[in-house]
């Protein structure tokens, strides 16, 4: 008898955010969830409010099943959940406006990117970019007095800013960092040289102003074959192929280079 695979659903917390997979209860939902529906899930050990974007493909279920501490879908939102979510969105917009004004008043060398409030309304998280470390203690005191909750300041880099704001690359597709990348790997100009690309900074830079993440996907492998990363199904499964700085050296067993 064939084993029954667990049911998963894919959820986004932001319009341009990354997709997360959540395990559905054994009893499922009645009626079944559809794309576009709101959903309350457990994310990072806390309740969170998201939107269903698609059902996870059956071929991915085996991989997701082996992930430890898989996150779970909880329930369809109640009227109270929807009301709380609307208030939360309004509070986030207000906090962003107030935060930007206070940053200008104090004269801090930082740029406010996004404000998020946790679903339990216990704290506001202010994400910002800056060229150096910033003493934001006065800002935190004034924001805490204004909103009467815990204030968390989070300094992010240019790549994280692009991931949060979203956009389209020169390829015409949504940015990889907003759709599927789980982290940022080191990128160097050597990767462009190995692919005989023009070293024009305007063509090698992404929306974040840094070298494009996709320079890492198409490195030659140990056999000299171009498009060795995820662009070639028969090549090394490593993000950077078997050549360059990947550290594989043809020993992974999937590229046939060893």
C-alpha positions in Angstrom: 0.0 0.0 0.0 1.4 3.4 -1.0 2.4 5.7 1.8 0.2 8.8 2.1 2.3 11.9 1.8 1.7 14.8 4.2 -0.2 17.8 2.8 1.6 21.1 2.6 0.5 24.6 1.6 2.6 27.6 0.4 2.1 30.9 2.1 3.4 34.5 1.7 3.5 37.1 4.5 4.2 40.0 2.1 3.2 40.8 -1.5 6.9 40.5 -2.6 8.0 38.2 0.1 9.5 34.7 -0.1 7.2 31.7 -0.2 7.1 29.5 3.0 5.8 26.0 3.2 3.5 24.9 6.0 2.3 21.4 7.0 -1.5 21.1 7.1 -3.3 19.4 10.0 -4.1 15.7 9.4 -7.8 16.4 9.2 -7.1 19.1 6.6 -9.4 22.1 5.9 -13.0 21.8 4.9 -13.5 23.2 2.3 -9.9 22.8 1.0 -7.7 25.9 1.0 -7.4 27.9 -2.3 -4.9 30.4 -3.5 -5.7 33.9 -2.3 -7.2 32.8 1.0 -5.8 34.2 4.3 -4.4 31.7 6.8 -3.1 31.8 10.4 0.2 29.7 10.8 2.9 29.1 13.3 6.1 30.9 12.1 9.2 31.1 14.1 7.3 29.7 17.2 4.8 32.6 17.0 1.4 32.9 15.3 1.6 34.8 12.0 -0.9 35.9 9.3 -0.3 35.1 5.7 -1.9 34.4 2.4 -2.1 31.1 0.5 -0.3 31.4 -2.9 -0.4 27.9 -4.2 -0.5 24.3 -3.1 2.9 22.7 -2.8 3.8 20.4 -5.7 3.6 16.7 -4.9 7.2 16.2 -5.9 8.4 18.6 -3.2 6.5 16.8 -0.4 9.2 14.2 0.3 11.8 16.9 0.6 9.6 19.0 3.0 8.7 15.9 5.0 12.3 15.5 6.1 12.8 19.0 7.3 13.0 19.1 11.1 10.6 21.3 13.1 8.4 21.9 10.1 6.1 24.9 10.5 2.4 24.3 10.6 -0.8 25.9 9.4 -3.2 26.5 12.2 -6.6 27.7 11.0 -8.5 30.0 8.8 -8.6 33.5 10.3 -11.5 34.5 12.5 -13.2 37.9 12.3 -11.0 39.0 15.2 -7.9 37.9 13.3 -8.9 39.9 10.3 -9.7 43.0 12.4 -6.3 42.6 14.2 -4.5 42.3 10.8 -6.1 45.5 9.4 -5.2 47.4 12.6 -1.7 46.0 12.4 -1.2 47.2 8.8 -2.5 50.6 9.8 -0.1 50.7 12.8 2.8 49.7 10.6 2.2 52.5 8.1 1.9 55.0 11.0 5.0 53.7 12.6 6.9 54.0 9.4 5.9 57.7 9.0 6.7 58.5 12.6 10.0 56.6 12.5 11.1 58.4 9.3 10.2 61.8 10.8 12.1 61.2 14.1 15.1 59.9 12.2 15.2 63.3 10.3 14.6 65.3 13.5 17.4 63.5 15.4 19.7 63.6 12.3 20.6 59.9 12.3 22.6 58.7 9.2 20.2 55.9 8.4 17.4 55.0 6.0 14.2 53.3 7.2 13.2 50.5 4.9 10.3 48.7 6.6 8.4 48.5 9.8 6.8 45.2 10.9 4.6 44.4 13.9 4.3 40.9 15.3 0.9 39.3 15.1 0.6 39.3 18.9 1.3 43.1 18.8 4.1 42.7 21.4 6.8 44.6 19.4 7.6 46.7 16.3 10.6 45.8 14.2 12.3 48.7 12.3 14.6 47.6 9.5 17.0 50.1 8.2 20.2 50.6 6.2 23.2 52.6 7.2 26.9 52.9 6.0 28.2 52.4 9.6 27.0 51.6 13.1 24.3 54.0 14.3 23.6 55.1 17.9 19.8 54.9 17.8 19.2 54.8 21.6 17.4 58.1 21.6 15.3 57.0 18.6 14.2 53.8 20.4 13.2 55.8 23.6 11.0 58.1 21.6 9.4 55.3 19.5 8.7 53.3 22.7 7.1 56.3 24.3 5.0 56.9 21.1 3.8 53.3 20.5 3.9 51.8 24.0 5.5 48.6 23.0 8.9 47.0 22.6 11.0 48.5 19.8 13.5 46.3 17.9 16.0 48.0 15.5 17.4 45.8 12.8 20.3 47.0 10.5 20.2 45.3 7.1 22.4 45.4 4.0 21.7 46.5 0.4 20.9 42.9 -0.6 18.4 42.5 2.2 16.8 45.9 1.2 16.3 44.6 -2.3 14.8 41.4 -1.0 12.3 43.3 1.1 11.3 45.9 -1.5 11.3 43.5 -4.5 11.5 44.3 -8.2 12.6 42.9 -11.5 16.0 42.0 -12.7 17.5 42.8 -16.1 16.3 39.3 -17.2 12.7 40.5 -16.8 11.9 38.1 -13.9 11.2 38.9 -10.2 14.4 39.1 -8.2 15.7 35.7 -7.0 16.2 37.0 -3.5 12.4 37.8 -3.2 11.2 34.5 -4.7 13.4 31.5 -3.8 16.9 32.3 -2.5 17.3 31.1 1.1 20.4 33.1 1.7 23.1 35.2 0.1 26.3 33.4 -1.1 29.6 35.3 -1.7 29.9 36.7 -5.2 33.2 37.9 -6.8 34.2 39.6 -10.0 36.2 36.4 -10.7 32.9 34.6 -11.4 32.2 37.0 -14.2 35.7 36.6 -15.7 35.4 32.8 -15.7 32.3 33.3 -17.9 34.0 35.7 -20.2 31.4 38.4 -19.4 31.9 42.1 -20.0 33.2 43.7 -16.8 30.9 46.7 -17.1 29.7 47.4 -13.6 26.3 48.6 -14.8 25.7 45.2 -16.4 27.0 43.1 -13.6 25.2 44.9 -10.8 21.7 44.1 -9.5 19.1 46.5 -8.1 20.9 46.4 -4.8 24.0 47.9 -6.4 26.0 44.7 -5.6 27.2 42.0 -8.0 24.2 39.9 -9.3 23.6 36.7 -7.4 23.1 34.9 -10.7 26.8 35.3 -11.6 27.2 32.3 -9.3 24.7 30.0 -11.1 26.6 29.7 -14.4 30.2 29.0 -13.5 32.0 26.4 -15.6 32.3 23.0 -13.9 35.5 20.9 -13.5 35.0 19.6 -17.1 34.9 23.1 -18.5 31.2 22.8 -19.2 29.4 26.2 -19.1 26.1 26.7 -17.2 27.1 24.3 -14.5 24.9 25.4 -11.7 21.1 25.2 -11.5 20.9 26.0 -15.2 22.1 22.5 -16.2 20.2 19.6 -14.8 23.0 17.1 -15.5 25.7 19.1 -13.8 26.8 19.5 -10.2 24.0 20.3 -7.9 26.0 23.0 -6.1 25.0 26.6 -6.5 28.4 27.5 -7.9 29.0 24.4 -10.0 32.2 22.3 -9.5 34.6 25.1 -10.6 35.7 28.3 -9.1 35.3 28.7 -5.4 32.7 26.0 -4.8 35.1 23.6 -3.2 33.6 20.6 -5.0 36.4 19.7 -7.4 34.2 17.1 -9.1 33.8 15.0 -6.0 30.1 15.5 -5.5 29.2 12.4 -7.6 26.5 14.2 -9.5 28.5 16.0 -12.1 30.7 13.1 -13.4 33.8 15.2 -13.2 35.6 13.2 -10.6 
